[in-house]
């Protein structure tokens, strides 16, 4: 079993409970979610934020919590803090799709000590503890094998578009998986269900940090376009995007291509 069965069990449990709460809220709201998506999303985000912050404050007193839902985000970060995305994939939540997650990361000096990503509708929970590996539903994930042939690319549209379509054409692959949130797509790469996920638009640290830890523990590749490390420091917004790949050979090729294409 992973370390989350002990020191971090409460944090993992909190992601599961919050995921269940927002899934139940969607079911309760029914068709009204689609009628007024903005208001529904605001209600779900507020519920998830308050419940997750409350759970972490109760179990880990004194550790600050930085949330996507905070009104502002100071680049001068605490030495140790929780970084949370109460609902990653809110559009999937309000659209009636399964691809939303609740996720968090405990960060010390820019390094993730523990991370959890929970997809309530899919019944999938990924966790990672620094230096101790990653798991999916309590089963240790193996080291990530190199990308297959053809490379399987994941993104959140019914059909590839944008940079996803272009990189697939460049790689000469037609293998594609549709998924939801950024965290979920990256977790699918970490657990071998896809080989590559790329974005060339703004991503934020709370989108990426939990999956960054999971990828690190299975030996996958993560960088910004061009190959620079995805650092959890400074501005929470990374305007050029992110690359998640099964292995460094594929990841470095794609990162360089994104910087020059």
C-alpha positions, 0 to 999 in steps of 0.5 A: 500500500502507498503512504497515503494509507497513513500520513496522507490518508485524510488528504486522499479521503478528502478528494474522494469525499469532495468528488462524491459531493460534486457528483451528487450535486450534479445529479440533484440539480438535474437539467438545471445544470445545463440551463444555467451553466455559469451559475451551476459551475459557480455553485459547484466550485464554491461547494468543492472549495469550502469542503476541501479547504475545511477538510485539510484545515481540520486534519493538517492545521497550520499548513496553508491552502492555496486554491484555484478559487482564491480571489488572488494568488501571491507569487511569494509562496509559503514554504509548505502549502496545499495547492488544490483544484477543487474541480478540475474540468468544470466544463465536463462537470456542467456538461454531464461528462465524466471527465472531471476530478478533484485534485490536490498537491502538498508542496514544499520548496517547489517539490510535491510531497504528496498528490491525489487526483480523484475522478468520482464518476470514473471511480479512479483515484491516483496518488503519489508520494515523493520517492515512494511511487504512485498508485491507481486505486491503491495498486502501485503503478509500474514504471511507465513503458516507452510510448507505443507505435502508434503513439496514443494522444489524449485531449478533451474534444470528440475529435483532435483539434488545435495543437493536438491535431497538428502534433498527431499529423507530425507524429504520423499517428491517428490513435486518439483518446478523448478525456476531460480535465488536464489532471485526468489526461495527464494521469492517463499518460502516467498509467499507460492509457495514453502516451502523449498530452500537450497544451500550447495555451495557459495552464496553471500550477493547480492544473499540473502539480498533482499529475507532475508528481505522479508522472515523476514517480512512474518515470514519465516526462513533463516539461514546458514547450521548448523543454524547460522544467515545469517549475512550481514557483513564481507566477501560477500561470504558465502561458506557453503550455505543458507536455506530458509524455510516456518517455523522455525521447518522445517528450523532448522531441515534442517539446522542441517541435512545439517551440519551433513549429 
